[in-house]
Amino acid sequence: METISHNSKVWDKKVEEGVTYTKAVSGGEIAESKKGNWSISVTTKRAVPRVWFPDNLKGLRILCLASGGGQQAPILAAAGAAVTVVDLSEKQLEQDRMVAERENLKIETLKAEMSDLSKLNDEMFDIIVHPVSNVFVENVLPVWKEASRVLKTNGTMIAGFTNPLLYLFDDEQEQKGVLDVKYSIPFSSKNHLSKDDLLKLEENNEALEFGHSLEDQIQGQIDAGFALTGFYEDDFGGIRLIDQYIKCFMATKAVKVKNSRL
C-alpha cells in the first residue's frame, strides 16, 4: 500500500464525510479574526498561545503546512497575513478556497506532500503553522528539513505532533477499557499491522499512520536548524482512555537560527 496516494484519498473521503478536521471555520469566526480576536489550534483543542505570534500579522507570509480544511489558514488570512496552504488532499484545499471566496480572503493553495516542498522557494515565509499531521508520513526528518529551507532565518515554526506513546496500545482493547501494550516505537501501520488489519483499515477509510520517536520529533527540529523556544501538551479531551494517564499531543514553537545540517 503506497502511503501518499492512500492517505490523499482517505482525506478526500473524510471531507465528504464531514469529519471534524475537515470542517471549515464560520463567517462569525472570520469576522472576529478581522477585529483581531482570533486563535488557532495545532493539536486537538488547546489554542496556540497568542504570545507565540507577533502582535500584528499584516504583511507577514505564513505557510500552513499539511493544514488544509478551511481552519487555520482563513483565520490567519483574516488577521492580515498572506497565507499559503500546502496539503496532499485536494478536497481539503477546496475547503480553504471555499472560505476564501465566501469571505473575500486571499489564500494560495498548493497540493503537495509535506516532506517535498520543492515548488516553494528558499526563505519564503515568516511563520510556518504545522498542525498534527506528520503522523501521516513515514519519515518526519525531511519535513523539518524542508520547513527550515522555506522559512526565513529568525522565522518561527509552530508545530503540533503526537506523543508516540499513543501507538503502543491495542485500539480494540482500549475500547474495552484496557490499555494493552501491543506495538513498539517507532510505530508504522505498514510494518506493525497484519494484512487483515491493513485491509480493514482500507475498508474503513483510515489513514496509514506513523508514530515517530520523540528524538526524531524534537532533535529532528534542532538538527534542521531550529531552536525550541516554547512547548505545551494537549489531549483528546477525555474521549480516550489514555487521557486519564497522559497527554498524547504536544506543540513546539521553534525559531530558525541556522541552515539545516541534515
N, C-alpha and C positions, 0 to 999 in steps of 0.2 A: 504494500500500500504506500503510495507516494505522498509524503506529508503535505507539501504545499498545496497541491491540487485538491487533495482530500479536504483539508481544513478550509480552503477557499469555498468549496461547495457547501460545507457544513454551515459556515457563517452566512452564506447567501440564503440557505434554508431557514436559519434562525431568524433572519429578518422577516421572512414570510410568516413565520410562526409568532412573531412579535415578542420574543423573549426580552428580558429586562435590559440587557446591554445593547439592544438594537433600537430602543425607543428614544426618539428624538425629544429634545427639550421643547417646552411650551413657549408660546408667544409671551406669556407673563414673565417667564424667566429671562427671556431676551430683553424685555422692556426694563427689568430691574438691572440687568447687566449694563445696559446703556447708561444707567444712572450711577453706575459704579458699585452696585450691590450684587456682587457675584461670588460664586465659589464653584470649585470643581473637585471631583474625586479621581484618584488614580488607583484606588484599591476597591473596596466594596461599598462602604458607606461613609467613612470618615473623610471630611473635607481636607484638602491640602491647606496648611496654614497660609493665610494671606501674606505673612511676612516672608514667605519663600518667593514671592513675586515682587517686582518693582511696584511702587505706588501707582504708576501710570504705565499702561501698556501701549499707548499710542505711539506709532512709529516703530514698534518692535516687531521683528519677524519671529513667528512661533511655528515650530513643526510639531504637529500632533502625530506621533509615531505609533502605527498599529492602533489607531484611535478612531476608526470610523464609527458611525452610528448616530451622528447628529447630536452629540452630547458636549464633549469638551470644546471642540472647535468652534461651534456657533457662540458659545458663552464668551470665549476669548476674543472672537472677532467682534462681537457686540461691545466688548470692553475697549475696543480700539486697535487691537493687534492685527497685523497682516498674517493670516493663518494658512498653512498648507497641511493637508491631511494625507497621510500615507496609510493604506490598508490593502490587504490581499483580497478583500471581499468587495466586489463591485456594488452589491446591494447595500452594504454598509456605507460606502461612499455616496450612494444615491440618497441616503438619509441626510448627509451633510449638505448635499446640493439642494435637496428639497427645502431644508430650513433656510439656507442662504437665499433661495429665491423667494420664499414666503416672507422673510424678514428684511429683504433688501441688504444682505450682507455679502461681502466678497470673501469667498473661501476657495482656495485652489485645492483640487483633489488629484491624487496620483495613485494608481493601482500598482503596488509593488510589494515585495516581501521585505520584512523589516531588517533583515541582515544583508540586503543588497539595495543600497540607495544610490546606485551608480548614475541614475538620472538627475541627481541633485549635485550641485557644485560644492566645493570645499567652503567651509566657514560662511554658510548662507544665513544661519539662524542665530538669534539672540537667546532663545529658550527652546528646549525640547520638552514636551509633555508626553510621557510614555506610560499609559495605564497598564495594569496587569494584562499581559498578552504574550510575554516571551515564553510562557508555558507551552506555546504552540510552535516553537522552533526547536530543532534537535540540538543546536549548539548556540548558546547565548553569547559567546565571546565576540563573534562578528557583529552582533547587534551593537554592543558597546563601542566597538572599533568604528563602525560606520556612523554612529551617533556623534562620536568625538570628531570625526572628519568633517561633518557638515555643520558642526556647532562652532561659533566664533570663540576664540580664546577669551577666557573670563566669562563665557556664556554659562547658562545654568541648564542642567538636565534634571527633571523631576520624574522619577521612575517608580512605579508600583510593581511588586513581584510577589511570588508565593514562597512561603517557607516550605522547603522540601519535605518537612515532617508530614505535611498533608498527604503525601503519596506513600507513606509507609503502610497504610491500613487498607484492609479489605472493605470496599464500599458496601457490599451486601451485608457484611457483618455489622458495620456501623449503623446501617438502617435498622438492625435488630437491637441496637443499644450496646454493642460490643466493639471495643477498639482492639482489633486483632491484627498484629503486625504480620504483614504478608510479603511486602516488597522491600527492596533496598534502594538506597540513594547513591547516585543519581537515578531517577526513575525514567523509564521510557515505555510508553504504550506499546511501541513496536517490538521491544525486546522482552518486556515483562508479561504481557498478556498472551493468553493462549490463542490459537487460531479461532476457536469458538468464541472467545471473548472479543476478539477483533471483528469478527463477523457481526456479533451482537452490537458492537459499537457503531459499525457502519449502518446497520439496520435502524438504529435508534438516532441516527444523525448526530453522533457525538464526535468531537474532535480528537485527534491524536494529541496527547499531552506529554510534557517532559518536565520532570521535577529536577531542576538544576541544583547543583550543590551551592551552598552559601559562598564557598570560595569563588566559584565562577560568577555568582551574582554580585559580590562585593569587591573582592580582589580584582575581578574582571573589569570593573569600572575603573579602579585605581590604575591597573595596567594600561587601560585605554587612554589615560591622561587626565583622569578626574580626581579631585579631592572631595571627599564626602563632608558636607557641612550641615546636614540635617537628617533626622531619622524619626519615624514613628511606626506603630503597629496598628493593625485593624483585624477584624474577624468577620464571620458570616452574619453576625447579628443574632446569634443564639439559635440559628436554624440547623446547625450541625452539632453533633455530639462533641466533637473535638473542641468546640468553642468553650466548653466548661473547663478546659485544661490549658489551652494556649491559643494565642492569636496567630493565625496562619497566613496573614498578609503583612507586608511591610512596604514602606516607601522611603526613598532616599532623595535628598537634594544633593546634587554634585556639581561642582564648578570645574570647568575645563581649564587646567593650569598648564598643560603641555600637550604636545602631539603624542599619539599612541606609540607605545613601544612594543606592541604585539607583533 
